[in-house]
Amino acid sequence: MKGSVKKSIVTRVRLAFLGVTLFSGAVAWKISHIQYQEGAKWRALEQERRISYQPVPATRGNIYSDNESIMATSLPFYRVAWDPAVVDDQVFKANVDSLAWHLAHFFQDRSVGEYSRKLQDARKDGARYIRLNSRQINFQEKKELATWPIFRAKRKGGVIFEKVDKRFRPFGGLAQRTVGFVNEDKNGAGLEVTFQQKLAGKPGEALFERVPGGFKPVYDGTEIKPQPGYDVKTTLDINLQDGAEDALYKALVANDAKYGCVILMEVKTGEIKAVANLGKAEDGTYKEDYNYAFADQGRTEPGSTFKLASMTAVFEADPNLQLDDKVDTGPGRMFIGGAVKTDSHANGRITVQQVFEKSSNIGVARLVQEHFAGNPTQYTDYLKKFGLDKPLGFQMSGEALPYVKDPKDRSWSRTSLSTMAIGYELKLAPLQTLAFYNAVANGGVKVAPMIVKEIKQADQVVEHFDTQVLNPKICSDATLRKLHAMLEGVVLEGTAKAIRPKDYSIAGKTGTAWKFKNGRYTKTYSTSFCGFFPADKPKYSCIVVIDSPSKGRIYGGDVAAPVFRDVADRCMARDQASQRPMLARVPARRTPVPLVRAGLQQEIALVCDRIGLPGQTHATGGEEWVRATAAADTAFVARTVSLRPDASVAHPGRMPDVRGLTLRDALFLLENRGLKVQASGSGRVREQSVAPGDFAKRGLLVGLVLAPTAAPTAAPLALPAPVHTEVAENTLLIPAEMPSHVKATKPSAPVKSVAKPTTAKVKAATAKPATPAAKPAPAALAKASAKAVKKPASPSAKEKSAKPKKPATDNKADSRTTQRTSAPTSAPSAGKIVAKPSKRA
């Protein structure tokens, strides 16, 4: 019994040992099979998983304004990573501390010791990729990092700069919502998401190796470069956009409104020049948070601005209706079409023109009810003909669908016709309302609003967008004339007369609509103003919507219309063609042209070019200092300037000719030669105490007499003569407003000079006669003026009784070495100063 048990146990042990042996053999066989027979297969699979092709994003295209100012662009930034394995041991040991010092002082997030340990630990662990810092650096910082120890060895340094494009807007938040954005999930708003496929470009491919810590790029020459995205050129004008946002922001703050929008569009082309959207944030500030101009949240009941469409339908249905026909609006409250309609004021019996100017709800509702009560479908058919029931096909995604009620709708009721007539029971986005007003301004041609003009690749135009006509004629010319008259009347005599400009005309319509909330109309309002300008030759159309003003002003004429006027003023100020009629009303006058004497060649040439003076404005030899020829004295008549090199400046040690120079230029020349200067008077240098070309030692005192270069532009007066010489003919002193044929003549009686006059006396005599007896005979200009008006000029009683005054001689000294006195008391090389006739060199 015991033997059989023992035998059974031994048998089991043997079987177990055999099983273990067989299993171990199978494992060994499998290992051998994988290692030797399938080794190549698994090594290839591991290599495939470790190294793979990954997409490389393309550089996103730019978004430009109408003059190709950049509104959005992509700037390169870089993440800094490092591969410690490629660095030589000797280079690493010698420079690791220095590299750690640079990293600590640049990023300023860790100490030098912490960066040193991080670098050494990564090398000991055999890491092939570590990110040194999460901060992204710009291109200039990248160039700086590339010069650091270890990194400067290029590929042997192991540094890896991973490019990351960031979207940048040079104009900040200007047109922020219109430009838009795209997030990581490819969702967003504005132009960025609408033209995503164009802007994004085509991504490339590159080989990346998966290493501990991330993916490391492998440069093996098989990379496929990404193709940059196309550029989008918009129709937006940066200056007008800034003006629209500024005007809207001020109005929102002043009225504590909920949100607002402004759209400015060219009448003929439909190009949008500005679109501003500002909404009130939780913190009370206003930001571009939504496209109220054309998206769903901006779609509201338009209110009184819709009355233009109603009146257009009435005039089309009844061409015989005239603007001076009478409409009874009663005491301001009337039952029409099953509902009570009210006006803000009792208007009584008024004309059709006044119905529109005063924005009478009763008047418009009565006209629509009388013409379409028997067939309301005819009214809605007109609205559909105007295109108010269809979207505009705007280039940006997200346009709201307009809602215009139809008699076939289940919601149509007996009151719908008269209610729709004044802008309720229908919904339009501001852009859709503006498109209709723009059609009225454009001779009945309705064009699609456009905000993108071109798709470009560098300087090559890939796709061009032309103006699209939606309806070649929305109504008859007779109706258009009536509409224009009514729209102009609103600004001249109606609800918007507060914004009537003086220099141009505006045509438009105010709007004030109750807000529909929780199934009923509440006493919160949406205010608006829509129109175009100039009214006689429309160039721009514009709409302003300000929602829920809360500081007492609730009407469109008080809230939205001033914003329209502000935007219109900015447009007209920048439009030269529109300013021509204003300039034509200004009396014709000769434009004074500054007299050109002498100075820096570059400065004179710049001034002459800017004011449009033709002629030779550059010296031929590249000289720095130049002088005008004698012909330049009559530049305001001939309007030409000819310059020649100033030879006197080129001789060091000799006195330069500073006559005709400004005091600043004269000081520059003289003080740089070590000369001291005393100056009297104002204007340009008339006389100098040291003759040009004389030897001038350092420290020499030079006296300068300054005088104005032109006569004042007031009424011409007789010129007093200096006491030491005759009054010579001086055509330079003819005012620019006088006709060029008027000539000055010499006086009949010369005045004798006084012996050895000082410059102070010369100046005093030039400014005012010393005594009544010293008054000269009528001078040249007085005679010329007398001929022009056929009446002799006589001095006033005050001038006759004026007492003689002594010239002031106590002027304070200049802050520099120049001393402003009445005249230099002595001149080492000139002896005395003699005033010459006013003939300029």
Salt bridges, closest charged atoms under 4 A:
GLU38 OE2 - HIS33 NE2 3.08
GLU46 OE2 - ARG50 NE 3.37
ASP66 OD2 - LYS273 NZ 3.41
GLU68 OE2 - LYS233 NZ 3.86
GLU68 OE2 - LYS456 NZ 2.65
ASP83 OD1 - ARG128 NE 3.18
ASP83 OD2 - LYS216 NZ 2.23
ASP89 OD1 - ARG123 NH2 2.12
GLU141 OE2 - ARG135 NH2 2.74
GLU162 OE1 - ARG79 NE 3.39
GLU162 OE1 - ARG131 NH2 3.46
GLU192 OE1 - ARG60 NE 2.88
GLU192 OE2 - ARG167 NE 2.76
GLU209 OE2 - ARG50 NH1 2.28
ASP237 OD2 - ARG574 NH1 3.29
ASP246 OD2 - LYS250 NZ 3.25
ASP246 OD2 - ARG570 NH2 2.90
ASP256 OD1 - LYS280 NZ 2.38
GLU271 OE1 - LYS273 NZ 3.35
GLU271 OE2 - LYS453 NZ 2.85
GLU316 OE1 - LYS385 NZ 3.88
ASP318 OD2 - HIS371 NE2 3.06
GLU370 OE2 - ARG366 NH2 3.24
ASP389 OD1 - LYS390 NZ 3.46
ASP406 OD1 - LYS384 NZ 2.84
GLU425 OE1 - LYS405 NZ 2.63
GLU454 OE2 - HIS464 ND1 3.51
GLU463 OE1 - LYS198 NZ 3.66
ASP466 OD1 - HIS464 NE2 2.94
ASP477 OD1 - LYS473 NZ 2.52
ASP503 OD1 - ARG585 NH2 3.52
ASP547 OD1 - LYS515 NZ 2.73
ASP566 OD1 - ARG570 NE 2.91
ASP569 OD2 - ARG565 NE 2.94
ASP575 OD1 - LYS539 NZ 2.27
GLU603 OE1 - ARG664 NH2 3.20
ASP633 OD1 - ARG597 NH1 2.84
ASP646 OD2 - ARG627 NH2 3.16
ASP657 OD1 - ARG627 NH2 3.96
ASP657 OD1 - ARG659 NE 2.97
ASP665 OD1 - ARG664 NE 3.58
GLU737 OE2 - ARG589 NH2 2.50
ASP814 OD2 - ARG816 NE 3.97
